[in-house]
Amino acid sequence: MFPETTPGPPASDTRMSDAEAATEASRLIADAYRPAPHTPTAYRDTSPLPAYGDTPPVTQPGTPPMSQRAVDASRLMLTAGLATVPPGLIAIGVLIASRQADPTVIGMICAAPAAVAVPILAIARLFSRVAEATPDTHHHHYAGPVRQENTTTHVRKAVVKRNRIHG
């Protein structure tokens, strides 16, 4: 706080003289009309931006750079692989506990899920490729002048490419 505007301790039953009252009144009026100190409302960071140029990006540790589709597929494979661990451990524990741990039986139990899953996944992939190969057909009928504009944006390796087809 400003020392000239900080009130002092209350006076004990003493009244101000007319000169003191006039001085105090002029001080209060001057304080009321004094502009408030400037408070900044914005800040501009003037530090230099990081440099960029022709240097290729450096591979970071962790998951290697992949497309979103590859990332989704790899995470699906990881979770599906982890989901088979508990049932396999339970089956092995039951076989060991029942003294029926025959290597041929364990091999059949472990190979059965893969033998069933491989054809199912191959058929699913075939259906997805067929669906991608047949694009949707759209028929539009207009009764006046039409301006059609198609914009396709591809973002790859931090380069934006736009194809605009005006028809």
N, C-alpha and C positions, 0 to 999 in steps of 0.2 A: 504494500500500500504506500501511497504517497504520504510523506510526513506532514505536509501542510493540510491534508484532508483527514488525517487520523484524529478522531476525537480524543480528548484528554480525559482524565478522571473527572467525575462530576464535582462541581464546586459545592461546598457545604453552605447552604443558605446565603450565599453572597450574590447580589445582583450586579449585572454589568452596568457600567456607566454608559451614557449615551454615545460616547466616542467608541467604546469597545463594541457596543451593539451595532453601530454603523459599520465598523471594520469587519465584524463577523458576517453581517448581512451582505456586504460587498464581496467577501470571500465566498460565501455560499452561492451567490449569483454567478460569480466568475467560474466556480466549479461546475455549475449547471450548464454553462455555455462552452466549456472547454471540450474540444473534440476528443472522442475516445481513442485510445491507442490503436494503431492499425494492426489488425489480425490477418495474417496471410490466409487466403482461401484456396490457393493452388500452389503446386510445386513443380518445377521443370527440372528433370534430371539432366544435367549437362555432361555427365561422364560419357566417354566415347563408347560407341556400340562395338560389339565384338566383330572382329575381322572375318571376312568370307572371301572366297575366291575360287580358283580352279582346283584346289586341293581335294582329292577324293575323301569321302567320309571314312572314319576309322571304325572298324567293327568293335562294338562294345562287349564287355563280358556279359554272360547270361544267355538268354534265348537268341539264336542267330536271327538276323533280319529275314523275314519271310512275308509273303502276302497274307492277307487276312484269312483267305481260304485255307492256306497251308497251316496257319496257326490254329485255326479251328479244328482241322483234321488231326493235327498232332496232339492237341489237348484231348480230343475225343479218344484217340488211341491210348494215351496215358491213363485216362480215367477208366476206360474199359479194361485195360490190363490190370490196374489196381483193384478193380471190382472182382476179378477172378481169384485174387490171392486168398481171401478168407475162406471161400468154399473149398479151395484146394487144400488149405491147411487143415480144415476140419475133416475132409475125406482122408487125408494121410494120417491124422490122429486117430480116426476111427479104425482104419486098417491096422495100424500099429497096435492099438489097444486090443483089437480082436485077434491078434496074432495071424492075420490073413494078408500080410504085406508081401504079396507075390509081385516081383518086378513086372511080369507080364500084365497083371491086373492094373497096376499103377500106370503102366504105359497106355493101356486102353482108356483109362479114366482121364488121363491128361490129354490124350490125342482126340478124344471124342468131341469136345467143344470146338476145336479148330476144324475138324472134319465137317462139322455141321455149319460153322460160320462162314467158311470160305465160299461155298457156292451161293449162299444167301447174299453175301456182300458183292459177289461178282454180278449177280442178277440185278441187285439194286443199282450198281454203278452203270450197268448197261441201260437200265430205264432212265437214269438221270442224263446220260449222254443222248439218248433218243429225244428226251424232252428239250435239251439245249439245242439240238440240231433242227428242230422244227419251230421256227419263230411264230409268234402270234400274227394272225392276219386281221387287219382292221379295214373295214369298209366305211367310208364317210361320204355322205351325199349332201351337197350344198346347192343352194339356188341363187347364188350371187357371187360377186368377186371375193376371192379368198386369198389371203396372204398367209403362207405357212412358213414357220421358222423353227428349225430343229437345232438345238444346242446340245452338244455332247462334251463333257469335261472329263478328261483323264488326268489323274495326278499320279505320277510315277517319279520316284527319286527326286522329289522337291522341284520338279519342273511341271508347270501347268500348260496343258495343250488344249486348245479349244478348236473344235470343228464346227463351223456354222454353215448350214445348208439352207439357202434361201430358194423357195420354190414359188 
